[in-house]
Amino acid sequence: MHTQDYIALEEQYGAHNYHPLDVVVDHAEGVWVWDIDGRQYLDCLSAYSALNQGHRHPAILAALLAQAQRVTLTSRAFRNDQLPLLYQELNAMTGYDMALPMNSGAEAVETALKLARKWAYTVKGVPRGQAEIIVAGGNFHGRTITIISFSSEPAYRDPFGPFTPGFVSVPYGEAAALEAAITPNTAAILLEPIQGEAGVVVPPAGYLRATAEIARRHNVLLLADEIQTGLGRTGRLLACDHEQVRPDAVILGKALGGGVYPVSAVLADQPLLGLFRPGEHGSTFGGNPLGAAVARAALAVIRDEKLAERAAQLGEYFQERLAEIPSRHVKEVRGKGLLIGVELKPEAGGARRFCEALGQRGLLCKETHDHVIRFAPPLVIDQATIDWALGPIAEVLAMN
């Protein structure tokens, strides 16, 4: 079969809920992928930061294979010998007392929302059914009905009502607006430290610290969605670490599964996460031994290979070099670590055509919010490969 045959099958039998580039990937290793015709590409998307450790990292694959030969699934009806060790290692790495494992990022966000509501009713004393959670405009936390209920993106939200109540949206990056929205019924503030899907939107310096102080002052929880920004991507283990902010709960996913298995988790201290009681929340696959073994290996790679430090150094280099490229199309280059957005001017005609042109030159990335090219390669990339990538990027940004 040829590329167009696979594309035709996908278009005929698959739901059209994505608009992928027409590259049919056959195999991958490290920062590189190959299509079915043997063409090689640099992966500058990392599956939306799920591949921080690169494709098929040998230590993570070894953990996957070894555990698959022992036991893969027990459900949480029984205990297994991998989950307690994952809990212990998450605690050692982040300092949070407890973790609650799930599978997808959206599941972990839903978990954090339920936790915040229970805390509001049982600890803060908010009347039942009246808890409010403050979110930011431009957010992306997933695509469940509840999560899209507080999205400000019409394409994610409009065709899918009625919506879940209890959410208040304020402009991202404006601490004063956030504080003004707090009421006696406010349970939590849910934020991304950097908004990835919105176009790699970096808030003003001090915003996260100010938000944490506002939350403490008003007895409100701060929930940080670090699904895309966490685990080294921005040059620190967590993006909140850039401002020495310790949220009440941190939501992890994507790279927690090492690019080979879906694993997510909510981290918090015992007085908060200890509020859940048996039967109140769960998942058949959440915390399964295969996922736990993979997550343990994924965390070890981030720690042992110093991927956060690597992202800080190479991200600064990559961003500086991108900003030096002369192009009449570029409005701004921004980001932290190896999460970088190149925003194009409206007259550039959208980011999609630039991503398609880069794909033709052996570099894979994806547009976000129509006018931003996101560059987020695996954190195992080296400077020589970044230097190579700058060639096709400069060539494409010089297009008419």
BAKOL-295834 format. One record per residue (C-alpha): x, y, z; residue in three letters. Coordinates in nm, 4 decimals. Layout:
<recs>
(rec (X,Y,Z),"ala")
...
</recs>
This chain:
<recs>
(rec (0.0000,0.0000,0.0000),"met")
(rec (0.1042,0.3589,-0.0646),"his")
(rec (0.0581,0.6805,0.1337),"thr")
(rec (-0.2598,0.7768,-0.0484),"gln")
(rec (-0.4085,0.4312,0.0138),"asp")
(rec (-0.3722,0.4694,0.3905),"tyr")
(rec (-0.5080,0.8232,0.3772),"ile")
(rec (-0.8074,0.7088,0.1732),"ala")
(rec (-0.8862,0.4306,0.4227),"leu")
(rec (-0.8629,0.6678,0.7158),"glu")
(rec (-1.0845,0.9236,0.5474),"glu")
(rec (-1.3420,0.6593,0.4548),"gln")
(rec (-1.3661,0.4668,0.7823),"tyr")
(rec (-1.2466,0.7110,1.0493),"gly")
(rec (-1.4320,0.9986,1.2116),"ala")
(rec (-1.3024,1.3314,1.0805),"his")
(rec (-1.2229,1.4839,1.4195),"asn")
(rec (-0.8613,1.5666,1.3261),"tyr")
(rec (-0.6957,1.7394,1.0328),"his")
(rec (-0.3545,1.5710,1.0238),"pro")
(rec (-0.0685,1.6425,0.7916),"leu")
(rec (-0.0576,1.3803,0.5163),"asp")
(rec (0.2452,1.1918,0.6499),"val")
(rec (0.1906,0.8227,0.7279),"val")
(rec (0.4420,0.7344,0.9985),"val")
(rec (0.5804,0.3832,0.9890),"asp")
(rec (0.8471,0.3829,1.2613),"his")
(rec (1.0340,0.6196,1.4917),"ala")
(rec (1.3353,0.6494,1.7189),"glu")
(rec (1.4562,0.9337,1.9370),"gly")
(rec (1.3682,1.2634,1.7688),"val")
(rec (1.3154,1.1088,1.4240),"trp")
(rec (1.0228,0.9424,1.2463),"val")
(rec (1.0060,0.7706,0.9081),"trp")
(rec (0.7055,0.7384,0.6779),"asp")
(rec (0.6021,0.4270,0.4883),"ile")
(rec (0.8089,0.5357,0.1894),"asp")
(rec (1.1253,0.5620,0.4000),"gly")
(rec (1.1406,0.9431,0.4190),"arg")
(rec (1.2918,1.0730,0.7427),"gln")
(rec (1.1481,1.3618,0.9463),"tyr")
(rec (1.2425,1.5511,1.2600),"leu")
(rec (0.9515,1.5388,1.5067),"asp")
(rec (0.9012,1.8930,1.6347),"cys")
(rec (0.5632,1.8250,1.7952),"leu")
(rec (0.6418,1.5356,2.0335),"ser")
(rec (0.2768,1.4245,2.0250),"ala")
(rec (0.1845,1.7500,2.1989),"tyr")
(rec (0.4622,1.6955,2.4587),"ser")
(rec (0.3816,1.3294,2.5309),"ala")
(rec (0.7234,1.2355,2.3878),"leu")
(rec (0.9513,1.4443,2.6067),"asn")
(rec (1.1786,1.1405,2.6400),"gln")
(rec (1.1789,1.0815,2.2638),"gly")
(rec (1.0318,0.7977,2.0609),"his")
(rec (1.0833,0.4456,2.1914),"arg")
(rec (1.3289,0.5345,2.4656),"his")
(rec (1.5081,0.2039,2.5387),"pro")
(rec (1.4675,0.2250,2.9185),"ala")
(rec (1.0955,0.2931,2.8898),"ile")
(rec (1.0464,0.0196,2.6311),"leu")
(rec (1.2360,-0.2238,2.8526),"ala")
(rec (1.0068,-0.1436,3.1458),"ala")
(rec (0.6993,-0.1857,2.9234),"leu")
(rec (0.8128,-0.5228,2.7896),"leu")
(rec (0.9275,-0.6572,3.1250),"ala")
(rec (0.5999,-0.5669,3.2949),"gln")
(rec (0.3903,-0.6944,3.0021),"ala")
(rec (0.5470,-1.0370,3.0564),"gln")
(rec (0.4375,-1.0358,3.4232),"arg")
(rec (0.0931,-0.8733,3.4608),"val")
(rec (-0.0727,-0.5873,3.2732),"thr")
(rec (-0.4055,-0.5213,3.4436),"leu")
(rec (-0.5539,-0.6022,3.7820),"thr")
(rec (-0.8089,-0.3199,3.8189),"ser")
(rec (-0.8043,-0.1329,4.1485),"arg")
(rec (-1.0069,-0.4140,4.3058),"ala")
(rec (-0.6670,-0.5651,4.3908),"phe")
(rec (-0.3262,-0.4179,4.4652),"arg")
(rec (-0.0204,-0.4503,4.2436),"asn")
(rec (0.3520,-0.4168,4.3067),"asp")
(rec (0.4150,-0.1227,4.0704),"gln")
(rec (0.1630,0.1410,4.1793),"leu")
(rec (0.2993,0.1897,4.5342),"pro")
(rec (0.6472,0.2435,4.3916),"leu")
(rec (0.5128,0.4992,4.1431),"leu")
(rec (0.3450,0.6847,4.4304),"tyr")
(rec (0.6694,0.6868,4.6266),"gln")
(rec (0.8722,0.8101,4.3295),"glu")
(rec (0.6227,1.0861,4.2461),"leu")
(rec (0.6476,1.2005,4.6063),"asn")
(rec (1.0286,1.1997,4.5953),"ala")
(rec (1.0322,1.3965,4.2713),"met")
(rec (0.7601,1.6541,4.3416),"thr")
(rec (0.7144,1.6660,4.7188),"gly")
(rec (0.3387,1.6071,4.7090),"tyr")
(rec (0.2073,1.3611,4.9683),"asp")
(rec (-0.0275,1.1665,4.7453),"met")
(rec (-0.1251,1.0899,4.3858),"ala")
(rec (-0.4364,0.9632,4.2128),"leu")
(rec (-0.3631,0.7912,3.8791),"pro")
(rec (-0.5849,0.8026,3.5733),"met")
(rec (-0.5253,0.7471,3.2012),"asn")
(rec (-0.5871,1.0534,2.9845),"ser")
(rec (-0.5179,1.4144,3.0676),"gly")
(rec (-0.8867,1.4989,3.0465),"ala")
(rec (-0.9648,1.2292,3.3050),"glu")
(rec (-0.7089,1.3817,3.5392),"ala")
(rec (-0.8605,1.7281,3.4923),"val")
(rec (-1.2054,1.5886,3.5716),"glu")
(rec (-1.0554,1.4260,3.8803),"thr")
(rec (-0.9147,1.7589,3.9988),"ala")
(rec (-1.2487,1.9324,3.9407),"leu")
(rec (-1.4330,1.6702,4.1468),"lys")
(rec (-1.1719,1.6992,4.4197),"leu")
(rec (-1.2071,2.0779,4.4312),"ala")
(rec (-1.5849,2.0533,4.4591),"arg")
(rec (-1.5688,1.7986,4.7397),"lys")
(rec (-1.3187,2.0186,4.9261),"trp")
(rec (-1.5489,2.3187,4.8836),"ala")
(rec (-1.8436,2.1339,5.0379),"tyr")
(rec (-1.6701,1.9366,5.3120),"thr")
(rec (-1.3919,2.1760,5.4164),"val")
(rec (-1.4728,2.5304,5.3056),"lys")
(rec (-1.8460,2.5047,5.3732),"gly")
(rec (-1.9814,2.6098,5.0340),"val")
(rec (-2.3489,2.5097,5.0044),"pro")
(rec (-2.3962,2.1856,4.8136),"arg")
(rec (-2.4363,2.2342,4.4396),"gly")
(rec (-2.3095,2.5945,4.4420),"gln")
(rec (-1.9318,2.5582,4.4087),"ala")
(rec (-1.7665,2.7745,4.1437),"glu")
(rec (-1.4335,2.7206,3.9709),"ile")
(rec (-1.2529,3.0087,3.8003),"ile")
(rec (-1.0842,2.9352,3.4675),"val")
(rec (-0.9006,3.1464,3.2112),"ala")
(rec (-1.0090,3.2491,2.8637),"gly")
(rec (-0.8170,3.0642,2.5947),"gly")
(rec (-0.7832,2.7544,2.8130),"asn")
(rec (-0.7509,2.4010,2.6858),"phe")
(rec (-0.7966,2.1262,2.9441),"his")
(rec (-0.9505,1.8515,2.7303),"gly")
(rec (-1.2710,1.7736,2.5415),"arg")
(rec (-1.5169,1.6133,2.7817),"thr")
(rec (-1.8596,1.7764,2.8177),"ile")
(rec (-1.7688,1.9384,3.1488),"thr")
(rec (-1.4336,2.0658,3.0259),"ile")
(rec (-1.5661,2.2135,2.7029),"ile")
(rec (-1.8370,2.3786,2.9122),"ser")
(rec (-1.5776,2.6352,3.0193),"phe")
(rec (-1.3859,2.6570,2.6920),"ser")
(rec (-1.3793,2.9909,2.5114),"ser")
(rec (-1.3133,2.8258,2.1736),"glu")
(rec (-1.6412,2.8052,1.9752),"pro")
(rec (-1.5295,2.5030,1.7722),"ala")
(rec (-1.4721,2.3020,2.0910),"tyr")
(rec (-1.7938,2.4122,2.2575),"arg")
(rec (-2.0807,2.5378,2.0430),"asp")
(rec (-2.2198,2.2149,1.8904),"pro")
(rec (-2.2189,2.0212,2.2190),"phe")
(rec (-2.4481,2.1878,2.4758),"gly")
(rec (-2.6176,2.1894,2.7209),"pro")
(rec (-2.3193,2.2668,2.9388),"phe")
(rec (-2.2081,2.1934,3.2922),"thr")
(rec (-2.2606,2.4949,3.5216),"pro")
(rec (-2.0306,2.6193,3.7944),"gly")
(rec (-1.7464,2.7819,3.5984),"phe")
(rec (-1.6454,3.1460,3.5695),"val")
(rec (-1.4015,3.2587,3.3005),"ser")
(rec (-1.1647,3.5556,3.3304),"val")
(rec (-0.8936,3.6866,3.0951),"pro")
(rec (-0.5683,3.4899,3.1108),"tyr")
(rec (-0.2755,3.6741,3.2629),"gly")
(rec (-0.4818,3.9323,3.4515),"glu")
(rec (-0.4531,3.8700,3.8249),"ala")
(rec (-0.6820,4.1612,3.9153),"ala")
(rec (-0.9652,4.0210,3.7026),"ala")
(rec (-0.9154,3.6837,3.8630),"leu")
(rec (-0.9380,3.8240,4.2155),"glu")
(rec (-1.2474,4.0259,4.1257),"ala")
(rec (-1.4252,3.7058,4.0174),"ala")
(rec (-1.3851,3.5333,4.3549),"ile")
(rec (-1.7020,3.4893,4.5605),"thr")
(rec (-1.7758,3.3013,4.8848),"pro")
(rec (-1.8666,3.0030,4.6644),"asn")
(rec (-1.5349,2.9919,4.4782),"thr")
(rec (-1.3724,2.6522,4.5267),"ala")
(rec (-1.0700,2.6726,4.2992),"ala")
(rec (-0.8759,2.8430,4.0243),"ile")
(rec (-0.7744,2.6173,3.7341),"leu")
(rec (-0.4916,2.7415,3.5114),"leu")
(rec (-0.2272,2.6321,3.2639),"glu")
(rec (0.1091,2.7920,3.3554),"pro")
(rec (0.1549,2.8430,2.9798),"ile")
(rec (-0.1384,2.8015,2.7431),"gln")
(rec (-0.0172,2.5557,2.4805),"gly")
(rec (-0.3170,2.5039,2.2549),"glu")
(rec (-0.4001,2.8738,2.2675),"ala")
(rec (-0.0740,2.9408,2.0827),"gly")
(rec (0.2022,2.9048,2.3456),"val")
(rec (0.0713,3.2031,2.5417),"val")
(rec (0.3131,3.2943,2.8213),"val")
(rec (0.1533,3.5018,3.1001),"pro")
(rec (0.3197,3.8166,3.2355),"pro")
(rec (0.6037,3.7623,3.4819),"ala")
(rec (0.4678,3.7282,3.8331),"gly")
(rec (0.1184,3.6202,3.7261),"tyr")
(rec (0.1384,3.2701,3.8714),"leu")
(rec (0.2872,3.3975,4.1963),"arg")
(rec (0.0168,3.6634,4.2247),"ala")
(rec (-0.2505,3.4022,4.1524),"thr")
(rec (-0.1158,3.1736,4.4262),"ala")
(rec (-0.1183,3.4612,4.6752),"glu")
(rec (-0.4759,3.5532,4.5796),"ile")
(rec (-0.5853,3.1926,4.6214),"ala")
(rec (-0.4310,3.1693,4.9695),"arg")
(rec (-0.5770,3.5017,5.0766),"arg")
(rec (-0.9300,3.3987,4.9764),"his")
(rec (-0.9132,3.0327,5.0878),"asn")
(rec (-0.9373,2.9047,4.7301),"val")
(rec (-0.7512,2.6089,4.5795),"leu")
(rec (-0.5019,2.6585,4.2971),"leu")
(rec (-0.5083,2.3749,4.0424),"leu")
(rec (-0.2262,2.3750,3.7867),"ala")
(rec (-0.2788,2.1875,3.4614),"asp")
(rec (0.0782,2.0798,3.3819),"glu")
(rec (-0.0232,1.8090,3.1360),"ile")
(rec (0.1611,1.9771,2.8489),"gln")
(rec (0.3991,2.2064,3.0387),"thr")
(rec (0.5128,1.9633,3.3071),"gly")
(rec (0.7856,1.7008,3.3342),"leu")
(rec (1.0676,1.9126,3.1965),"gly")
(rec (0.9110,2.0677,2.8882),"arg")
(rec (0.9607,2.4340,2.9882),"thr")
(rec (1.3059,2.3969,3.1438),"gly")
(rec (1.1925,2.3094,3.4963),"arg")
(rec (1.0299,1.9916,3.6253),"leu")
(rec (0.7026,2.1859,3.6507),"leu")
(rec (0.6366,2.5158,3.4754),"ala")
(rec (0.5080,2.6578,3.8067),"cys")
(rec (0.8626,2.6164,3.9409),"asp")
(rec (0.9719,2.9164,3.7328),"his")
(rec (0.7929,3.1391,3.9848),"glu")
(rec (0.8443,2.9156,4.2900),"gln")
(rec (0.4713,2.8444,4.3019),"val")
(rec (0.3465,2.5255,4.4679),"arg")
(rec (-0.0165,2.4729,4.3615),"pro")
(rec (-0.2591,2.2892,4.5852),"asp")
(rec (-0.2930,2.0267,4.3125),"ala")
(rec (-0.0906,1.9516,3.9996),"val")
(rec (-0.2344,1.7654,3.7012),"ile")
(rec (0.0104,1.5543,3.4997),"leu")
(rec (-0.0276,1.3449,3.1848),"gly")
(rec (0.1293,1.3094,2.8397),"lys")
(rec (0.5023,1.2581,2.9138),"ala")
(rec (0.4159,1.0696,3.2339),"leu")
(rec (0.3496,0.7761,3.0005),"gly")
(rec (0.6848,0.8104,2.8256),"gly")
(rec (0.5255,0.8208,2.4830),"gly")
(rec (0.4266,0.4535,2.4955),"val")
(rec (0.1250,0.4292,2.7274),"tyr")
(rec (-0.1455,0.6706,2.8502),"pro")
(rec (-0.0838,0.7639,3.2134),"val")
(rec (-0.2070,1.0712,3.4016),"ser")
(rec (-0.2288,1.1722,3.7646),"ala")
(rec (-0.3426,1.4356,4.0109),"val")
(rec (-0.0878,1.5211,4.2820),"leu")
(rec (-0.1775,1.6931,4.6103),"ala")
(rec (-0.1092,1.6755,4.9810),"asp")
(rec (-0.2985,1.4402,5.2111),"gln")
(rec (-0.5489,1.6918,5.3560),"pro")
(rec (-0.6796,1.7503,5.0034),"leu")
(rec (-0.6376,1.4282,4.8078),"leu")
(rec (-0.7211,1.2287,5.1193),"gly")
(rec (-1.0784,1.3565,5.0924),"leu")
(rec (-1.1685,1.0886,4.8367),"phe")
(rec (-1.3320,0.7806,4.9870),"arg")
(rec (-1.3681,0.4340,4.8319),"pro")
(rec (-1.6296,0.4315,4.5588),"gly")
(rec (-1.6333,0.8086,4.5004),"glu")
(rec (-1.3975,0.8075,4.2025),"his")
(rec (-1.2006,0.5582,3.9998),"gly")
(rec (-1.1000,0.4017,3.6713),"ser")
(rec (-1.0639,0.0411,3.5619),"thr")
(rec (-0.7308,0.1097,3.3932),"phe")
(rec (-0.6100,0.3978,3.6115),"gly")
(rec (-0.3109,0.2821,3.8170),"gly")
(rec (-0.2717,-0.0464,3.6311),"asn")
(rec (0.0657,-0.2189,3.6783),"pro")
(rec (0.1733,-0.1786,3.3156),"leu")
(rec (0.1062,0.1953,3.3201),"gly")
(rec (0.2699,0.2346,3.6595),"ala")
(rec (0.5858,0.0543,3.5469),"ala")
(rec (0.6046,0.2703,3.2359),"val")
(rec (0.5503,0.5906,3.4354),"ala")
(rec (0.8261,0.4934,3.6780),"arg")
(rec (1.0677,0.4493,3.3886),"ala")
(rec (0.9482,0.7732,3.2265),"ala")
(rec (1.0173,0.9684,3.5453),"leu")
(rec (1.3591,0.8054,3.5845),"ala")
(rec (1.4602,0.9130,3.2334),"val")
(rec (1.3544,1.2727,3.3002),"ile")
(rec (1.5538,1.2736,3.6230),"arg")
(rec (1.8630,1.0768,3.5207),"asp")
(rec (1.9086,1.2402,3.1796),"glu")
(rec (1.8417,1.5868,3.3252),"lys")
(rec (1.5842,1.6610,3.0582),"leu")
(rec (1.4509,1.9734,3.2304),"ala")
(rec (1.7983,2.1245,3.2382),"glu")
(rec (1.8481,2.0217,2.8765),"arg")
(rec (1.5208,2.1880,2.7765),"ala")
(rec (1.6227,2.5097,2.9523),"ala")
(rec (1.9563,2.5322,2.7737),"gln")
(rec (1.8505,2.4179,2.4275),"leu")
(rec (1.5171,2.5971,2.4447),"gly")
(rec (1.6846,2.9302,2.5039),"glu")
(rec (1.9202,2.8621,2.2140),"tyr")
(rec (1.6405,2.7514,1.9790),"phe")
(rec (1.4188,3.0472,2.0653),"gln")
(rec (1.7001,3.2987,2.0182),"glu")
(rec (1.7941,3.1525,1.6817),"arg")
(rec (1.4308,3.1485,1.5660),"leu")
(rec (1.3968,3.5156,1.6607),"ala")
(rec (1.6988,3.5980,1.4430),"glu")
(rec (1.5404,3.4561,1.1261),"ile")
(rec (1.4394,3.7436,0.8969),"pro")
(rec (1.0797,3.7031,0.7857),"ser")
(rec (0.8046,3.9460,0.6974),"arg")
(rec (0.5544,3.6869,0.8187),"his")
(rec (0.6629,3.6597,1.1827),"val")
(rec (0.4917,3.8688,1.4474),"lys")
(rec (0.6510,3.7161,1.7600),"glu")
(rec (0.8603,3.4240,1.8859),"val")
(rec (0.7771,3.3215,2.2425),"arg")
(rec (0.7901,3.0322,2.4865),"gly")
(rec (0.9827,2.8682,2.7672),"lys")
(rec (1.2222,2.5795,2.7360),"gly")
(rec (1.1376,2.3644,2.4379),"leu")
(rec (0.7775,2.4839,2.4154),"leu")
(rec (0.8027,2.7570,2.1529),"ile")
(rec (0.5434,2.9346,1.9425),"gly")
(rec (0.6102,3.1390,1.6298),"val")
(rec (0.3117,3.3677,1.5816),"glu")
(rec (0.2521,3.4798,1.2255),"leu")
(rec (0.0980,3.8058,1.1111),"lys")
(rec (-0.2625,3.7869,0.9862),"pro")
(rec (-0.1538,3.8580,0.6292),"glu")
(rec (0.0716,3.5468,0.6315),"ala")
(rec (-0.2273,3.3353,0.5298),"gly")
(rec (-0.2339,3.1022,0.8309),"gly")
(rec (0.0203,2.8634,0.9800),"ala")
(rec (-0.1043,2.5488,0.8086),"arg")
(rec (0.0709,2.6141,0.4780),"arg")
(rec (0.3997,2.6724,0.6595),"phe")
(rec (0.3651,2.3445,0.8500),"cys")
(rec (0.2904,2.1601,0.5262),"glu")
(rec (0.5967,2.3177,0.3631),"ala")
(rec (0.8123,2.2177,0.6599),"leu")
(rec (0.6838,1.8624,0.6309),"gly")
(rec (0.7951,1.8539,0.2691),"gln")
(rec (1.1422,1.9518,0.3923),"arg")
(rec (1.1630,1.6819,0.6594),"gly")
(rec (1.0402,1.8664,0.9705),"leu")
(rec (0.7067,1.7854,1.1331),"leu")
(rec (0.5183,2.0409,1.3416),"cys")
(rec (0.1593,2.1562,1.3666),"lys")
(rec (-0.0286,2.4815,1.3597),"glu")
(rec (-0.2251,2.5880,1.6654),"thr")
(rec (-0.5047,2.8439,1.6619),"his")
(rec (-0.4514,2.8948,1.2887),"asp")
(rec (-0.1730,3.1522,1.3122),"his")
(rec (0.0918,2.9958,1.5409),"val")
(rec (0.3553,2.7358,1.4502),"ile")
(rec (0.4408,2.5337,1.7602),"arg")
(rec (0.7917,2.3903,1.7932),"phe")
(rec (0.8170,2.1320,2.0729),"ala")
(rec (1.0738,1.8640,1.9862),"pro")
(rec (1.1564,1.5784,2.2248),"pro")
(rec (1.3788,1.6980,2.5067),"leu")
(rec (1.6500,1.4519,2.4014),"val")
(rec (1.7246,1.6652,2.0941),"ile")
(rec (2.0787,1.8030,2.0603),"asp")
(rec (2.2103,2.1366,1.9374),"gln")
(rec (2.3355,1.9968,1.6075),"ala")
(rec (1.9849,1.8776,1.5232),"thr")
(rec (1.8387,2.2157,1.6179),"ile")
(rec (2.0947,2.3787,1.3881),"asp")
(rec (1.9802,2.1489,1.1075),"trp")
(rec (1.6141,2.2348,1.1761),"ala")
(rec (1.6827,2.6074,1.1514),"leu")
(rec (1.7664,2.5625,0.7806),"gly")
(rec (1.4249,2.4460,0.6596),"pro")
(rec (1.2515,2.6774,0.9078),"ile")
(rec (1.4340,2.9813,0.7668),"ala")
(rec (1.3602,2.8653,0.4124),"glu")
(rec (0.9893,2.8245,0.4803),"val")
(rec (0.9532,3.1526,0.6680),"leu")
(rec (1.0991,3.3252,0.3635),"ala")
(rec (0.8155,3.2003,0.1395),"met")
(rec (0.5812,3.4476,-0.0241),"asn")
</recs>
